[in-house]
Amino acid sequence: MPYNFTDSWLVKGEKFMSIAINTHFVPFKLDLQEKKPVRMDVEVVNRYLEPKKVRVEIIAGNQLGLNKTIAAKENFEIGLLSPGETKTIQLDVFPKNYSVKGEEKIGIIATEITIEQSGYAYPSKKFKKIVELQIK
């Protein structure tokens, strides 16, 4: 459901615009005995009043791997997001062989890409979020 940009809490006289990052884990904890991955849903929301091109980078902690390749880092080209539009990225988080119980951090960086009329594209703003996944 798109945001209503006329709400006073969203447009407070000036600019309250950004790229929002929301995350969910299913199940909530990573169980080492079951060796099953945790599904991580990353929602990226455009809160600007104009369309924005967005790129997302997800960096796993030392004890975690992303998708079946157990890669420590994944890049996703979201593309152009309309105002209020939400895109969801789903990926699996696996434990590495030497994982131990505790909490492990996962970093998410959403980069806003500015495209000039000449066609040159460059990153203009970065929005960061760090989430913790519990390993039991």
Protein Blocks (a to p, Z undefined) as FASTA:
>chain_A
ZZdfkbfklmgoiacdddddddddddfbdcfklopacddddddddfbfbdcddddddddd
fkbcedjkopabdcddebjadehiacdddddddddfkbccdddddddddddddddfkopa
cdfbdcddddddddZZ
